[in-house]
Amino acid sequence: MNRSVSQDKNRVDPLVGVVLHTPAERRFLLKLYTEIGGFGVGSDFAWQIFPVVGFRVTDRASLEFGYRWLDMNYASGDGNEKSGYDVLSQGPALGFGFRF
């Protein structure tokens, strides 16, 4: 007997965020991306903090390193229909930035 179970859920989270960064003409750069959201509309609560340090290679290009924390908490339904998750993802990020 073949059985399969699948369930698709789509949701939209409102987010409020702030981006702080050093002035564009500096050789060394610092950035901070931060957001909070969910508020029970999509997920119950979600947040992100992503600090970045970098070095401008040229006027338009930079090498950047950061560390990101992203947490989402979601629950839906009751009884046998209840589903949810509370996940914190975190880790390093290495990137190449280009301004135009």
N, C-alpha and C positions, 0 to 999 in steps of 0.2 A: 504494500500500500504506500503510495507516494503522498506525502503531505508537504505543504509549504505554507508558510505564514509570512506575510509582509504587511507593513503599515508605513505609509508616508505621512509625514507631518511637515507642514510649511508654516512658518511664522515670521513676523516682522518685529524687530526690536527698535524702539526709539532710542537714540543715543545722544548724549551731550558730551562734548569733548573739548580739550584744550591742547594746542600745540605751541610749545615755547622753543625758541631757537636763538642762537647767537646771530649777529648781523652777517649778511651775505659776504661782505668783503674780508672777513677774518680767515686766516689760514687754517686754524684749528676750529672745529665746530662742535657744538653741543646741541642736542635736541631732546625734547621730552614730549612724547605723545601720551595722552591719558584720556580715557573715556569711561563713563558709567552709563548704564542703560537697563532696559528691560522694564522695570517699574511695574511688573505684573501684566504688561500688555502682551509681550511675546514670551520671553523668559521671565522668571521671577526677578532675577538680578544678574547683571553682567558687568564686568569691569576689565579694563586693560591699562597696564602701565608699560611703557616702552622707552627707556632712556637710550640714547645713541651718542657715541663720540665718533669724530671723524677728522680727516685731514684732506684739505683741498689739494688735488694734484695739479689742476689748472683752474682758470677762472670759472669753468663750467663743470668740471668733473671732480668727484671726491670718492675716497674710500671710507666706508663707515662700518662700525661695529656696535652692536647693541645687544640688549637682553630683554626679552619680552615675557610678561606675565599676562595671561588671558584666562579669566574665570567666567563660567556660565553655570547658572543654576536654573533648572526648568523642571516643572512637574505638571502633569495633566491627568484628569480622570479620577475615578474612584474604584475601589474593589479590584476585580479582575481586569478592568480596563485602565488601571493606573499605570502610567509610565513616567519616566523622568530621568534626570541625570544632574550631577553636580561635578563639574570637571574643571580642574586647573591645569592648563597647558603652560609650560614655561621652557625657555631655552635660548641659546645664543643665536644671533643673526649677523651675517656678514654681507655687506652689499656694496654696490657701486652706484653712486648718485650722479645724475646729470641734470643740470639746469639749462633751460633754454628760454 
